[in-house]
Amino acid sequence: MTAYRLDRVEGRWGNFVLRATELHLQRGKIYAVTGPNGCGKTSLLQVLSLLDRPAGGRVTCGGERVDYDDGSAWLRQRRRIAYLMQQPYLFNMHVYDNIAYGLRLRHVPPAETRRRVREVIERLALEPFARRNAHTLSGGEAQRVALARTLVLDPDIMLLDEFTAGVDQRYVEMVEAYVRELNATRGTTVVFTTHSSSQAQRMSDHPITIVDGEVRACDEATRR
């Protein structure tokens, strides 16, 4: 089953051009996107998030072509995706409420919201901060809260941009293990960017590299 198919996709941001001639990403896999600074890793996630409309080509998500002009269909596809940006913004409220925000927006029942928020808080060791204002946290603490806010949505697809950047080393293993568990138990498709070759190898057998704006899948499985 296909999570994404990008055919002759071209994205433009100022003078930068990202090209994905043929990229197939399978459901339930973890993909590591690597490449030098400025190569387009974040730009690729922007395309996969469906937030940025490519200048050309065709994007298919979950077997359905993305129609950016059909607002209701676009929103339905978007809600299958959770996107952790490289510099996420936390709201000026308690950590608990930050994590619960997306669930409340989706009208998840209160009891289910409490259960899911408690679970992710426990798994990412955020109990000491749950009732603190998010704007008082350190950078690494804030990153874990932003990740929790993403994971709690239980999406079909997770896009994670440098998801352990700034996280204290003692928590990196915990964060990585939780992401891998969600992939293994719920079949969540994960696409993450990283500057760390060791993290890419630990987390994924499906590498994607970007060279001079050209997106290249490095294993044949992504092309089937």
C-alpha positions, 0 to 999 in steps of 0.5 A: 500500500502506498502512503505517498506517490510524487510524480514529476513534482517540482516545488519552488521557494524563491530561487530554490527548486525541489524536484521529486521525479518519482518517489513512492513511499509505502505505508507503515515504513519509517523513512529517514531524509538526509542531506546537507544544510539547505538541500531541501529536507524541510521543503520535502516535508512541506510538500508531504504535509500538503501545506505547500502546493507544488509548482508542478507534478502530481502528489498522491496521498493514501492512494488518492490524488491531492486536489488543492482546490477542493477544500473539504477533500484537502482537509480530510487528507491533511487530518491524516497527517501530523507534522512536527516542524523544526521550530514548533510554536507552543501556545501560551498555556499549560503543557497539558493543554498544549498537548490536548489542543489538537484533540480538542480541535478534532472534538475527541471526547474528553475522557479519550483526550485525557487518556491519550494525553496522560499516556504520551506525557508518561511515555515522554517523561513530561509529568514534572512539567504538565501544569507549567506554562509551556513558555517557561520550558527549556528548548529541549523540554519544549521540543519534547512537548511539541513532539507529544502534541504530534504523537497524541494525534495518533495520525496515519502519517507522521512528518518529523523535522529534526525531531530530537534537535535540542533534546537532552541526550538521555531522552533521545533514546526514549523519544526514538523508541516511542516513535518506533513503537507507534510505527510497529504497533499502529502501522504509522508511516514516519518520515523524518529529517536528520543531520545524524547518519547514526540516527538515520541508521538506527531508525530506518532501513529506508533512506532518502537523500536530497542532492542539489534539490533532487530527491532520491530514494535509496532503496528499491522498496520505495519504488514498488 
